[in-house]
Amino acid sequence: RLEINGSKGSLLFELENMNELWFYSCEDPDGMQGFRRIQVSEATHPYIEAWWPPGHIIGWGDTFVHLVYDFMKALDEDRLPTPNFADGVECQRVLEAVEKSVKEERWIDVEAKKK
């Protein structure tokens, strides 16, 4: 289970339910705040037409098919693939803050980098 809490909300992911994200927005109106489940394998999923009918889950291995597809498509279109090295560096900053937060048992601020 991975849960990220920020100044504007939270995002929760569980590997056992990898077709779902749980999202919480502090910007929702009072009375509407709370975690909501986002089903990422429904008809609106960007890769679903290449797979089986909605309601069937996409597995761990399938995510690597998507990764390679996106990488090859970026090369074909002569553009920088995403995620790229810079994205990885930003992700590492967050992971290091998570590790520090656990070790020191306190909140750690992570400033967003301007692009």
C-alpha positions in Angstrom: 0.0 0.0 0.0 1.3 3.4 -0.9 -0.4 6.6 0.4 0.8 10.0 -0.4 -0.7 13.0 1.6 -0.1 16.5 0.3 -1.3 20.0 1.1 -4.3 19.6 -1.3 -5.2 16.0 -0.9 -4.2 12.4 -0.9 -3.7 9.5 -3.3 -3.8 5.9 -2.3 -2.6 2.8 -4.3 -2.6 -0.8 -3.3 -0.8 -3.4 -5.5 -3.5 -6.0 -4.7 -6.1 -3.7 -6.3 -3.9 -2.2 -9.1 -6.9 -1.2 -11.2 -8.1 1.3 -8.5 -6.8 4.5 -7.2 -8.3 6.2 -4.1 -8.3 10.0 -4.4 -9.1 12.7 -1.7 -9.3 16.4 -2.5 -9.2 19.0 0.2 -10.7 21.4 -2.4 -14.0 19.5 -2.5 -16.9 21.3 -0.8 -17.7 20.5 2.8 -19.9 17.5 2.9 -18.4 16.0 -0.3 -14.9 15.5 1.1 -13.7 11.9 1.4 -11.8 9.3 -0.5 -13.3 8.3 -3.8 -12.4 5.2 -5.9 -11.2 5.8 -9.4 -11.5 2.7 -11.5 -8.7 2.9 -14.0 -9.7 0.0 -16.3 -13.1 1.2 -17.5 -13.9 2.5 -21.0 -12.2 5.8 -20.4 -8.8 4.2 -19.7 -6.4 5.2 -22.5 -5.3 1.7 -23.3 -8.6 -0.2 -22.8 -9.4 -0.7 -26.5 -6.3 -2.9 -26.9 -7.5 -5.2 -24.2 -10.6 -7.0 -23.1 -14.1 -5.6 -22.3 -14.5 -3.1 -19.4 -14.7 -4.7 -16.0 -11.8 -7.0 -16.6 -8.6 -6.1 -14.8 -5.3 -5.2 -16.4 -2.5 -7.1 -14.7 1.0 -6.4 -13.6 2.6 -7.7 -16.8 0.2 -5.7 -19.0 1.6 -2.5 -17.5 5.0 -3.3 -19.0 3.3 -3.7 -22.4 2.0 -0.1 -22.0 5.4 1.2 -20.9 7.2 -0.3 -23.9 4.4 0.9 -26.3 4.7 4.5 -25.0 8.4 4.4 -25.2 8.4 3.1 -28.8 5.7 5.6 -29.8 7.7 8.5 -28.4 10.8 7.3 -30.4 8.7 7.0 -33.6 7.3 10.6 -33.0 10.8 11.9 -32.3 9.8 13.2 -28.8 11.0 12.7 -25.3 9.4 9.7 -23.7 7.5 10.0 -20.5 8.3 9.2 -17.8 11.9 10.3 -18.5 15.0 10.8 -16.4 13.8 14.2 -15.1 10.6 12.6 -13.9 12.6 9.9 -12.2 14.6 12.5 -10.3 11.5 14.2 -9.1 10.0 10.8 -8.1 13.2 10.1 -6.2 12.9 13.4 -4.3 9.5 12.3 -3.1 10.6 8.8 -2.1 13.5 10.3 -0.1 11.1 12.6 1.7 8.8 9.6 2.4 11.8 7.7 3.8 12.9 10.7 6.0 9.3 11.1 7.2 9.1 7.5 8.4 12.5 7.7 10.0 11.9 11.0 11.8 8.2 10.3 12.4 7.1 13.8 11.2 5.8 15.5 8.1 8.3 16.5 5.4 7.5 19.3 3.0 8.3 18.6 -0.7 8.3 21.7 -2.9 7.0 21.3 -6.4 9.6 22.0 -9.0 8.7 24.7 -11.6 8.8 23.4 -15.2 
